[in-house]
Amino acid sequence: MIFETPQEFAAQLPDFGAIAGLDLGTVTIGVAVSDLMKSVATPLETIRRKKFGVDATKLLAITDARQIKGIVLGLPMNMDGSEGPRCQATRAFARNLSGLTDLPITYWDERLSTVAAERALLEADTSRQRRSEVIDHVAAAYILQGMLDRLGNLRAAT
């Protein structure tokens, strides 16, 4: 099931259990996972995209193996806050994925997540080749960490 707000998504999650963050690109999908307490995002891997069925099978194998309790997709909003073709593609991916799993799915505004990931990798003096290998799953970790911070704020408010 797809939830539009962090509040609706949070209501579907158990108190204990990891969630996954995805950075959907046209060529790759960056994957990050949280710890069981949903406080820290860790980059996991980058999947080379093939076709939806193959991509979904790989993602669901990860969610099963890691006992993931929810999925956060980066939503590539335009800088003015509007949604363009990439947002539509992400929403279509989410709809198709929701037909294959009962895990709650939501979105997180991913504007500038790749820029932030690139900056962090440059500060860590990562080589150009290594940056190209890891940028997508590091960006997924930025996306996921944004949601984790929001979920933490929601818990603190209750």
Contacts in CASP RR format, 6 or more apart in sequence:
PFRMAT RR
TARGET T0000
AUTHOR 0000-0000-0000
METHOD contacts of the structure
MODEL  1
MIFETPQEFAAQLPDFGAIAGLDLGTVTIGVAVSDLMKSVATPLETIRRK
KFGVDATKLLAITDARQIKGIVLGLPMNMDGSEGPRCQATRAFARNLSGL
TDLPITYWDERLSTVAAERALLEADTSRQRRSEVIDHVAAAYILQGMLDR
LGNLRAAT
1 12 0 8 1.000
1 98 0 8 1.000
1 102 0 8 1.000
1 104 0 8 1.000
1 105 0 8 1.000
2 94 0 8 1.000
2 95 0 8 1.000
2 98 0 8 1.000
2 104 0 8 1.000
2 105 0 8 1.000
2 106 0 8 1.000
3 9 0 8 1.000
3 12 0 8 1.000
3 104 0 8 1.000
3 105 0 8 1.000
3 106 0 8 1.000
4 106 0 8 1.000
4 107 0 8 1.000
5 106 0 8 1.000
6 106 0 8 1.000
6 147 0 8 1.000
6 150 0 8 1.000
6 151 0 8 1.000
6 154 0 8 1.000
7 154 0 8 1.000
8 106 0 8 1.000
9 70 0 8 1.000
9 72 0 8 1.000
9 104 0 8 1.000
9 106 0 8 1.000
9 147 0 8 1.000
9 151 0 8 1.000
10 151 0 8 1.000
10 154 0 8 1.000
10 155 0 8 1.000
12 70 0 8 1.000
12 104 0 8 1.000
13 19 0 8 1.000
13 38 0 8 1.000
13 69 0 8 1.000
13 70 0 8 1.000
13 104 0 8 1.000
13 151 0 8 1.000
14 69 0 8 1.000
16 36 0 8 1.000
16 37 0 8 1.000
17 34 0 8 1.000
17 36 0 8 1.000
17 37 0 8 1.000
17 38 0 8 1.000
17 67 0 8 1.000
17 68 0 8 1.000
17 69 0 8 1.000
18 33 0 8 1.000
18 34 0 8 1.000
18 35 0 8 1.000
18 36 0 8 1.000
18 38 0 8 1.000
18 66 0 8 1.000
18 67 0 8 1.000
18 68 0 8 1.000
18 69 0 8 1.000
19 33 0 8 1.000
19 34 0 8 1.000
19 38 0 8 1.000
19 68 0 8 1.000
19 69 0 8 1.000
19 70 0 8 1.000
19 71 0 8 1.000
19 72 0 8 1.000
19 144 0 8 1.000
19 147 0 8 1.000
19 148 0 8 1.000
20 31 0 8 1.000
20 32 0 8 1.000
20 33 0 8 1.000
20 34 0 8 1.000
20 44 0 8 1.000
20 59 0 8 1.000
20 62 0 8 1.000
20 63 0 8 1.000
20 66 0 8 1.000
20 68 0 8 1.000
20 70 0 8 1.000
20 71 0 8 1.000
20 72 0 8 1.000
20 144 0 8 1.000
21 31 0 8 1.000
21 32 0 8 1.000
21 33 0 8 1.000
21 41 0 8 1.000
21 71 0 8 1.000
21 72 0 8 1.000
21 73 0 8 1.000
21 74 0 8 1.000
21 140 0 8 1.000
21 141 0 8 1.000
21 143 0 8 1.000
21 144 0 8 1.000
21 147 0 8 1.000
22 29 0 8 1.000
22 30 0 8 1.000
22 31 0 8 1.000
22 32 0 8 1.000
22 59 0 8 1.000
22 71 0 8 1.000
22 72 0 8 1.000
22 73 0 8 1.000
22 74 0 8 1.000
22 140 0 8 1.000
22 143 0 8 1.000
23 29 0 8 1.000
23 30 0 8 1.000
23 32 0 8 1.000
23 74 0 8 1.000
23 110 0 8 1.000
23 113 0 8 1.000
23 114 0 8 1.000
23 136 0 8 1.000
23 137 0 8 1.000
23 139 0 8 1.000
23 140 0 8 1.000
23 143 0 8 1.000
24 30 0 8 1.000
24 73 0 8 1.000
24 74 0 8 1.000
24 76 0 8 1.000
24 89 0 8 1.000
24 90 0 8 1.000
24 93 0 8 1.000
25 49 0 8 1.000
25 136 0 8 1.000
26 49 0 8 1.000
27 48 0 8 1.000
27 49 0 8 1.000
28 46 0 8 1.000
28 47 0 8 1.000
28 48 0 8 1.000
28 49 0 8 1.000
28 136 0 8 1.000
29 46 0 8 1.000
29 47 0 8 1.000
29 49 0 8 1.000
29 55 0 8 1.000
29 59 0 8 1.000
29 136 0 8 1.000
30 43 0 8 1.000
30 44 0 8 1.000
30 45 0 8 1.000
30 46 0 8 1.000
30 47 0 8 1.000
30 136 0 8 1.000
30 137 0 8 1.000
30 139 0 8 1.000
30 140 0 8 1.000
31 43 0 8 1.000
31 44 0 8 1.000
31 45 0 8 1.000
31 46 0 8 1.000
31 47 0 8 1.000
31 59 0 8 1.000
31 62 0 8 1.000
31 137 0 8 1.000
31 140 0 8 1.000
32 41 0 8 1.000
32 42 0 8 1.000
32 43 0 8 1.000
32 44 0 8 1.000
32 137 0 8 1.000
32 138 0 8 1.000
32 140 0 8 1.000
32 141 0 8 1.000
32 143 0 8 1.000
32 144 0 8 1.000
33 41 0 8 1.000
33 42 0 8 1.000
33 44 0 8 1.000
33 62 0 8 1.000
33 66 0 8 1.000
33 68 0 8 1.000
33 144 0 8 1.000
34 40 0 8 1.000
34 41 0 8 1.000
34 42 0 8 1.000
34 144 0 8 1.000
34 148 0 8 1.000
35 42 0 8 1.000
38 148 0 8 1.000
38 151 0 8 1.000
38 152 0 8 1.000
39 148 0 8 1.000
39 152 0 8 1.000
40 145 0 8 1.000
40 148 0 8 1.000
41 140 0 8 1.000
41 141 0 8 1.000
41 142 0 8 1.000
41 144 0 8 1.000
41 145 0 8 1.000
41 146 0 8 1.000
41 148 0 8 1.000
42 141 0 8 1.000
43 134 0 8 1.000
43 137 0 8 1.000
43 138 0 8 1.000
43 140 0 8 1.000
43 141 0 8 1.000
44 62 0 8 1.000
44 137 0 8 1.000
44 140 0 8 1.000
45 62 0 8 1.000
45 137 0 8 1.000
46 133 0 8 1.000
46 134 0 8 1.000
46 136 0 8 1.000
46 137 0 8 1.000
47 55 0 8 1.000
47 58 0 8 1.000
47 59 0 8 1.000
49 55 0 8 1.000
52 93 0 8 1.000
52 96 0 8 1.000
56 96 0 8 1.000
56 97 0 8 1.000
56 100 0 8 1.000
59 97 0 8 1.000
60 100 0 8 1.000
60 101 0 8 1.000
62 68 0 8 1.000
63 70 0 8 1.000
63 71 0 8 1.000
63 101 0 8 1.000
63 103 0 8 1.000
68 103 0 8 1.000
69 103 0 8 1.000
69 104 0 8 1.000
70 103 0 8 1.000
70 104 0 8 1.000
70 105 0 8 1.000
71 97 0 8 1.000
71 101 0 8 1.000
71 103 0 8 1.000
71 104 0 8 1.000
71 105 0 8 1.000
71 106 0 8 1.000
72 105 0 8 1.000
72 106 0 8 1.000
72 107 0 8 1.000
72 108 0 8 1.000
72 143 0 8 1.000
72 144 0 8 1.000
72 147 0 8 1.000
73 90 0 8 1.000
73 93 0 8 1.000
73 94 0 8 1.000
73 105 0 8 1.000
73 106 0 8 1.000
73 107 0 8 1.000
73 108 0 8 1.000
73 143 0 8 1.000
74 90 0 8 1.000
74 107 0 8 1.000
74 108 0 8 1.000
74 109 0 8 1.000
74 110 0 8 1.000
74 113 0 8 1.000
74 140 0 8 1.000
74 143 0 8 1.000
75 83 0 8 1.000
75 87 0 8 1.000
75 90 0 8 1.000
75 91 0 8 1.000
75 107 0 8 1.000
75 108 0 8 1.000
75 109 0 8 1.000
75 110 0 8 1.000
76 84 0 8 1.000
76 86 0 8 1.000
76 87 0 8 1.000
76 90 0 8 1.000
76 110 0 8 1.000
76 111 0 8 1.000
77 83 0 8 1.000
77 87 0 8 1.000
77 109 0 8 1.000
77 110 0 8 1.000
77 111 0 8 1.000
78 84 0 8 1.000
79 111 0 8 1.000
81 111 0 8 1.000
90 107 0 8 1.000
91 107 0 8 1.000
94 105 0 8 1.000
94 107 0 8 1.000
97 105 0 8 1.000
98 105 0 8 1.000
106 147 0 8 1.000
108 143 0 8 1.000
108 144 0 8 1.000
108 146 0 8 1.000
108 147 0 8 1.000
108 150 0 8 1.000
110 139 0 8 1.000
110 142 0 8 1.000
110 143 0 8 1.000
113 139 0 8 1.000
113 142 0 8 1.000
113 143 0 8 1.000
114 135 0 8 1.000
114 139 0 8 1.000
116 139 0 8 1.000
116 142 0 8 1.000
117 135 0 8 1.000
117 138 0 8 1.000
117 139 0 8 1.000
117 141 0 8 1.000
117 142 0 8 1.000
118 131 0 8 1.000
118 135 0 8 1.000
120 138 0 8 1.000
121 130 0 8 1.000
121 131 0 8 1.000
121 134 0 8 1.000
121 135 0 8 1.000
121 138 0 8 1.000
122 131 0 8 1.000
126 134 0 8 1.000
END
